[in-house]
Amino acid sequence: MKLQPLPPLNSLVAFEAAARHLSFTLAANELNVTQGAISRQIRILEDYLGKALFTRTTREINLTSVGKQYHLVVRDSLLQVANATGDIRHWHGTQQVTVLTSTAMASLWLLPRVSAFKQENEEVDLRIIATDQTNDFSRLDCDLALYYCSAQPKNIKATPLFSEEIFPVCSPSYVERHPQLRDPEQLGDCTWLWLEDPQSDWVGWQEWFQRTGHRAPEPRHRININSYSMLIQSALASQGIALAWSNLVNDHLETGALVRPVDQVLRTTANFCLLEPAGRAGNRQSVNRFREWLLSQVSDSRLPRSS
């Protein structure tokens, strides 16, 4: 998409400063140019727009009605660009770590644990970007990434964090409303919470039944949701039964907020992985510290819980 009509950008900067100060002289001082340069840029902009932006007298300038309206738009637009630029420049520091992950991994596994890392590493700035739109892991623009991988990604360093077990879950109150549940085929009497994501390679209900050796029934009802974290929230709210990846819902299972209505489990060969750009000479110290902490969290989760 081509952005048009777009006025000369230098003229916009000069106009914003002159309109804010109501002075070509002060605008020139701010931008470190001559007053004549500001006047020329304003004339260029006015010629481009075909409208006067200022009224001029020998002692002062004022904005016309068109100039007042245009200044509001230009000021807000340049402010957004300045803020975005500042954010990007801030994340170039040596103590920052940019982590890219899926929305499910971020909300259900990573964010609940991050406070423990920050307590011991206050000087490290974490930038967590959650997105499910990742088609090529080799092009990831980050220090580290956490994603579910059904196959070994190419051209990237991948460290398996944990393999997965997949099983149905629901709230205790939902089980109470469906006491007849004993085996997977009886799940057809329930509402299925269905992950609607055509780009996802996660196991869906039909595949889960097929790979566990059971006939897939037709669900009485289903609710389609395009976000896994929202799907789990729906299960917590007693709206139906969801397929759960064990490491993403372990906390809810341990608290009893979610339960397993049937015993059948699908153990996959896929893994949630720690992904890192291939061929990089070495990580900064802050990245290594976060990487080591992540791996320790995985090791701790494999240990038996004390009762």
C-alpha positions in Angstrom: 0.0 0.0 0.0 1.5 3.3 -1.1 1.1 6.2 1.4 -0.3 9.2 -0.6 -0.7 12.1 -0.6 2.3 12.5 1.8 3.8 16.0 2.2 7.5 16.6 2.5 8.5 15.2 5.9 11.1 18.0 6.6 8.3 20.5 6.2 6.1 18.7 8.6 8.8 18.8 11.3 9.4 22.5 10.7 5.7 23.2 10.7 5.1 21.3 14.0 7.9 23.3 15.8 6.7 26.6 14.4 3.1 26.0 15.2 4.0 24.9 18.8 6.1 27.9 19.5 4.2 30.3 17.2 7.6 31.6 16.3 9.9 30.8 13.3 12.9 32.0 15.4 12.2 29.6 18.3 11.5 26.8 15.8 14.8 27.4 14.1 16.7 27.4 17.4 15.1 24.1 18.4 15.9 22.4 15.1 19.3 24.0 14.8 18.6 25.6 11.4 18.2 29.2 10.3 15.0 31.2 10.5 15.0 31.4 6.7 15.1 27.6 6.4 12.0 27.3 8.6 10.2 30.0 6.4 11.1 28.0 3.2 9.9 24.7 4.6 6.6 26.4 5.7 6.1 27.9 2.2 6.8 24.5 0.6 4.2 22.9 2.8 1.6 25.6 2.2 2.2 25.3 -1.6 1.8 21.6 -1.4 -1.5 21.9 0.5 -2.8 24.9 -1.4 -3.8 26.5 1.9 -2.3 29.1 4.2 -1.2 27.6 7.6 -0.2 30.9 9.3 -1.2 34.5 9.3 1.9 36.8 9.4 2.4 40.3 10.7 5.6 42.2 11.3 5.7 41.1 15.0 4.0 37.8 15.2 2.6 34.7 13.5 -0.7 32.9 14.2 -2.2 29.7 13.0 -5.1 29.9 10.6 -8.1 27.6 11.3 -6.7 25.1 8.8 -3.3 25.4 10.4 -4.8 24.7 13.9 -6.6 21.5 12.7 -3.5 20.3 10.7 -1.2 20.9 13.6 -3.2 18.6 15.9 -2.9 15.8 13.4 0.8 16.4 12.6 1.7 16.8 16.3 0.0 13.5 17.3 1.5 11.6 14.3 5.1 12.8 14.9 4.7 12.1 18.7 3.7 8.5 17.9 6.7 8.1 15.6 9.0 9.6 18.3 7.6 7.3 21.0 8.0 4.2 18.9 11.5 5.2 18.0 12.4 5.8 21.6 11.0 2.4 22.6 13.1 0.6 19.9 16.3 2.5 20.9 15.7 1.7 24.5 15.8 -2.0 23.8 19.3 -1.9 22.4 20.9 -1.8 25.9 23.2 -4.5 27.0 20.9 -5.4 29.9 17.9 -6.1 27.8 16.5 -9.5 26.7 13.9 -9.8 24.0 11.8 -13.0 24.2 9.4 -14.1 21.5 6.7 -16.7 22.3 3.2 -17.8 21.6 0.3 -16.2 23.4 -0.4 -19.5 25.1 3.1 -20.0 26.3 3.4 -16.4 27.5 0.2 -16.3 29.5 0.1 -19.9 30.9 3.7 -20.7 31.5 6.2 -17.9 31.1 4.5 -14.8 32.7 3.5 -16.6 35.9 7.2 -17.4 36.5 8.9 -14.2 35.4 8.6 -12.4 38.8 11.0 -15.0 40.2 13.6 -14.1 37.7 13.2 -10.4 38.2 13.6 -10.7 42.0 17.1 -12.0 41.4 17.9 -10.0 38.3 16.4 -6.5 38.7 18.9 -4.9 36.4 17.8 -7.1 33.4 15.1 -5.6 31.3 12.7 -8.2 29.8 10.8 -7.5 26.6 8.3 -10.3 26.0 6.5 -10.3 22.7 3.6 -12.7 22.3 2.6 -13.7 18.8 1.2 -16.7 17.1 2.0 -15.5 13.5 5.4 -17.3 13.1 5.8 -19.1 9.8 9.6 -19.2 9.6 11.5 -19.7 12.9 14.8 -18.9 11.1 13.7 -15.3 10.7 12.9 -14.6 14.3 14.1 -11.1 15.4 14.8 -11.7 19.1 17.3 -13.0 21.6 15.4 -16.1 22.5 12.1 -17.7 21.5 9.8 -20.3 23.0 7.5 -22.2 20.7 5.8 -25.6 20.2 7.5 -27.5 17.5 6.0 -30.5 15.9 9.3 -31.1 13.9 12.9 -29.9 14.3 13.1 -26.4 13.0 15.7 -25.8 10.2 18.5 -23.3 10.3 18.0 -22.5 14.0 19.3 -23.8 17.3 16.5 -25.6 19.1 16.7 -26.9 22.7 13.8 -29.1 23.7 12.2 -27.9 26.9 9.6 -30.6 27.5 7.6 -33.1 25.4 3.9 -33.0 25.9 1.0 -35.1 27.1 -2.4 -34.0 25.8 -5.7 -34.8 27.6 -9.1 -33.3 28.2 -9.7 -31.0 31.1 -12.6 -29.1 32.6 -13.6 -27.5 35.8 -14.8 -29.5 38.8 -18.3 -28.1 38.6 -18.5 -29.1 34.9 -17.8 -32.7 35.9 -20.5 -32.5 38.6 -23.0 -31.6 35.8 -21.8 -34.6 33.7 -21.3 -37.4 36.2 -21.7 -40.0 33.4 -18.3 -39.3 32.0 -16.1 -42.5 32.2 -14.4 -42.9 28.9 -13.4 -40.7 25.9 -16.4 -41.7 23.8 -18.8 -40.2 26.3 -17.2 -36.8 25.8 -19.6 -36.4 22.9 -22.3 -35.5 25.5 -20.3 -32.4 26.4 -19.5 -29.0 24.9 -16.1 -29.1 23.2 -13.9 -26.0 23.4 -12.4 -26.0 19.9 -9.2 -24.2 19.1 -9.9 -22.5 15.8 -6.4 -21.7 14.4 -5.7 -22.9 10.9 -1.9 -22.0 11.2 -1.5 -24.0 14.3 0.0 -27.5 14.2 -1.3 -28.4 17.6 -3.4 -31.6 18.0 -7.1 -31.0 17.6 -10.0 -33.1 18.9 -10.4 -35.4 15.9 -6.7 -36.1 15.8 -6.6 -36.7 19.5 -9.3 -39.4 19.3 -7.7 -41.0 16.3 -4.2 -41.2 17.8 -5.6 -42.5 21.1 -7.5 -45.3 19.3 -11.0 -44.1 20.0 -13.9 -43.4 17.8 -14.5 -39.6 17.6 -18.1 -38.8 18.6 -20.0 -35.8 17.4 -20.0 -33.3 20.3 -23.4 -32.1 21.5 -22.2 -28.5 21.3 -18.9 -26.8 20.6 -17.5 -23.3 21.1 -14.9 -22.2 18.6 -12.1 -20.0 20.1 -9.0 -18.7 18.2 -6.8 -18.3 21.3 -5.5 -21.1 23.4 -5.2 -19.0 26.6 -8.8 -17.8 26.1 -9.9 -21.5 25.5 -8.4 -22.5 28.9 -10.2 -19.5 30.5 -13.4 -20.8 29.0 -12.7 -24.2 30.6 -12.0 -22.6 34.0 -15.4 -20.8 33.6 -17.1 -24.2 33.3 -18.2 -23.6 29.7 -17.0 -26.9 28.3 -14.1 -29.4 28.0 -10.7 -28.4 26.4 -7.7 -30.4 25.2 -4.9 -29.5 27.5 -1.1 -29.6 27.1 0.1 -30.8 30.5 2.9 -28.2 31.0 0.7 -25.3 30.1 -2.1 -26.3 32.6 -0.1 -28.0 35.4 -0.6 -25.0 37.8 -4.4 -25.2 37.3 -4.4 -28.9 37.8 -2.4 -28.6 41.0 -4.7 -26.0 42.5 -7.8 -28.1 41.5 -9.2 -25.3 39.2 -9.1 -27.9 36.4 -9.5 -31.7 36.5 -9.2 -34.5 34.1 -12.6 -36.1 33.5 -11.1 -39.2 31.7 -7.8 -40.9 32.1 -6.8 -41.2 28.4 -3.5 -39.4 27.5 -1.8 -38.8 24.2 1.9 -38.6 24.5 3.4 -36.7 21.5 6.9 -36.7 20.0 6.7 -32.9 19.6 8.3 -30.5 22.0 8.1 -27.0 23.3 11.5 -25.6 22.4 13.9 -22.9 23.3 14.9 -21.3 19.9 18.0 -19.3 19.3 19.4 -17.8 16.0 21.9 -20.1 14.5 25.5 -19.0 13.9 25.6 -16.4 16.5 29.0 -16.0 18.1 27.6 -15.8 21.6 24.9 -14.4 23.8 25.3 -11.3 26.0 25.6 -12.0 29.7 22.0 -10.9 30.3 20.7 -13.3 27.7 22.7 -16.1 29.1 21.4 -15.5 32.6 17.8 -15.6 31.3 18.5 -18.7 29.2 20.0 -20.5 32.2 17.0 -19.5 34.4 14.6 -20.8 31.8 16.3 -24.2 31.7 16.3 -24.4 35.5 12.6 -23.8 35.5 12.1 -26.7 33.2 14.4 -28.9 35.3 12.4 -27.9 38.4 9.1 -28.8 36.8 10.3 -32.3 36.1 11.0 -32.9 39.8 8.3 -34.6 41.8 6.3 -32.2 43.9 6.4 -32.6 47.7 3.0 -33.1 49.3 
